[in-house]
């Protein structure tokens, strides 16, 4: 299923589940205006096609004691594909790294990290990140507060674009 293959009901299912992944199939079906059995079939098809990658609880990291959030901008010495892949694999092994994005521009990767305290992050920074093979530079920015943190995609923008192109 490509984006163009999704009908309005599929998009509504995705939008509703993105907002609340815990609702029952019966409630989801009611919200999108179809009966429960076809709704469940559609959800399963969306999962199988990879539109739905999983279901997660949105936990409050600070309430769990992870007081420090840092963005680390990483520059590598080599951008050969084997070196990029090796760095991505290394990021997978670091628990403090919650997101890793390869960028174009001045830095090669941006990492979103969380730690219980500054000393834990500092240990990770000096013992793991800056010491990793192929890492040439690391610049960090400590998050003071988060003004917006929404999951997924803005379905209203997709619907607006599709209605203009119809």
C-alpha positions as CSV (number, residue, x, y, z in Angstrom):
1,X,0.0,0.0,0.0
2,X,1.5,3.3,-1.0
3,X,0.3,6.6,0.4
4,X,-1.9,7.0,-2.7
5,X,-3.4,3.5,-2.1
6,X,-4.7,4.5,1.3
7,X,-8.3,5.5,1.3
8,X,-9.8,8.1,3.7
9,X,-10.8,5.3,6.1
10,X,-7.3,3.9,6.3
11,X,-5.9,7.4,6.9
12,X,-8.5,8.0,9.6
13,X,-7.6,4.7,11.3
14,X,-4.0,5.7,11.3
15,X,-4.8,9.1,12.7
16,X,-6.9,7.7,15.5
17,X,-4.4,5.0,16.4
18,X,-1.6,7.6,16.4
19,X,-3.6,9.7,18.9
20,X,-4.6,6.7,21.1
21,X,-3.1,3.3,20.3
22,X,-4.9,1.7,23.3
23,X,-8.5,2.1,22.1
24,X,-10.4,-1.1,21.4
25,X,-11.1,-2.2,17.9
26,X,-14.8,-1.5,18.6
27,X,-14.1,2.1,19.6
28,X,-11.8,2.6,16.6
29,X,-14.5,1.2,14.2
30,X,-17.1,3.6,15.7
31,X,-14.7,6.6,15.3
32,X,-14.0,5.8,11.7
33,X,-17.5,4.9,10.8
34,X,-17.3,1.2,9.9
35,X,-18.1,-2.1,11.7
36,X,-15.5,-3.9,13.8
37,X,-14.6,-6.9,11.6
38,X,-13.5,-4.8,8.5
39,X,-11.8,-2.3,10.8
40,X,-9.7,-5.1,12.3
41,X,-8.9,-6.4,8.8
42,X,-7.8,-2.9,7.8
43,X,-5.6,-2.5,10.9
44,X,-3.9,-5.9,10.3
45,X,-3.3,-4.9,6.6
46,X,-1.8,-1.6,7.7
47,X,0.5,-3.4,10.2
48,X,1.5,-6.0,7.5
49,X,2.3,-3.2,5.1
50,X,4.5,-1.4,7.6
51,X,2.3,1.7,8.1
52,X,2.0,0.7,11.8
53,X,5.4,-0.2,13.1
54,X,4.3,-0.9,16.7
55,X,2.4,0.3,19.8
56,X,4.2,2.2,22.6
57,X,3.5,3.9,25.8
58,X,4.5,7.5,26.0
59,X,6.5,7.4,29.2
60,X,7.6,10.5,31.1
61,X,11.4,10.2,31.2
62,X,11.8,12.9,33.9
63,X,9.3,11.1,36.2
64,X,11.4,8.0,35.8
65,X,14.5,9.8,36.9
66,X,16.0,10.6,33.5
67,X,16.6,14.3,34.2
68,X,19.1,15.0,31.4
69,X,18.2,15.2,27.7
70,X,21.0,16.1,25.2
71,X,21.3,16.5,21.5
72,X,24.7,15.5,20.2
73,X,25.9,16.5,16.8
74,X,28.5,14.0,15.5
75,X,31.0,14.5,12.7
76,X,32.8,11.5,11.3
77,X,36.2,11.3,9.8
78,X,34.9,9.1,6.9
79,X,31.5,9.1,5.3
80,X,32.1,5.9,3.4
81,X,29.0,3.7,3.6
82,X,30.7,1.1,5.6
83,X,31.8,3.7,8.2
84,X,28.3,5.3,8.3
85,X,26.7,1.8,8.9
86,X,29.3,1.0,11.5
87,X,28.5,4.2,13.5
88,X,24.7,3.5,13.2
89,X,25.3,0.0,14.5
90,X,27.3,1.4,17.4
91,X,24.4,3.8,18.2
92,X,22.1,0.8,18.4
93,X,24.2,-0.6,21.2
94,X,24.2,2.6,23.4
95,X,21.1,2.6,25.7
96,X,21.4,6.4,26.3
97,X,21.0,7.1,22.6
98,X,17.2,7.1,21.9
99,X,17.3,8.5,18.4
100,X,20.0,8.6,15.7
101,X,19.5,10.5,12.5
102,X,21.9,10.8,9.6
103,X,22.0,14.4,8.3
104,X,23.4,16.2,5.3
105,X,25.2,19.4,6.0
106,X,27.7,20.4,8.6
107,X,27.3,17.3,10.9
108,X,26.8,13.7,9.9
109,X,24.5,12.5,12.7
110,X,22.3,14.0,15.4
111,X,21.7,11.8,18.5
112,X,18.9,12.3,21.0
113,X,20.2,11.1,24.3
114,X,18.7,10.7,27.8
115,X,20.5,10.1,31.1
116,X,19.6,10.1,34.7
117,X,22.1,12.8,35.5
118,X,24.8,14.9,33.9
119,X,27.7,12.7,35.2
120,X,26.2,9.6,33.5
121,X,25.9,11.5,30.2
122,X,29.4,12.9,30.6
123,X,30.8,9.3,31.1
124,X,29.0,8.2,28.0
125,X,30.3,11.2,26.1
126,X,33.9,10.6,27.0
127,X,34.1,6.9,27.3
128,X,31.8,5.8,24.4
129,X,30.8,8.5,22.0
130,X,34.0,10.6,21.5
131,X,36.1,7.4,21.8
132,X,34.2,5.5,19.1
133,X,36.0,4.6,15.9
134,X,35.7,7.3,13.1
135,X,34.3,10.0,15.4
136,X,36.0,13.3,14.5
137,X,33.9,15.8,16.5
138,X,31.0,15.9,18.9
139,X,29.0,19.1,19.9
140,X,26.3,18.8,22.5
141,X,23.3,20.9,23.5
142,X,21.5,20.3,26.7
143,X,17.7,20.5,26.5
144,X,16.3,23.1,28.9
145,X,12.7,22.3,28.2
146,X,10.5,20.8,25.6
147,X,7.9,23.1,23.9
148,X,6.5,20.5,21.6
149,X,6.9,16.7,21.3
150,X,4.3,15.1,19.1
151,X,4.4,11.5,17.7
152,X,3.9,10.5,14.1
153,X,2.8,12.7,11.2
154,X,0.3,15.6,10.8
155,X,-2.6,13.8,9.1
156,X,-4.4,17.1,8.6
157,X,-1.6,18.3,6.3
158,X,-1.9,15.0,4.3
159,X,-5.7,15.3,4.0
160,X,-5.4,19.0,2.9
161,X,-2.8,18.1,0.2
162,X,-4.9,15.2,-1.0
163,X,-8.1,17.3,-1.2
164,X,-6.2,20.0,-3.3
165,X,-4.9,17.3,-5.7
166,X,-8.3,15.6,-6.1
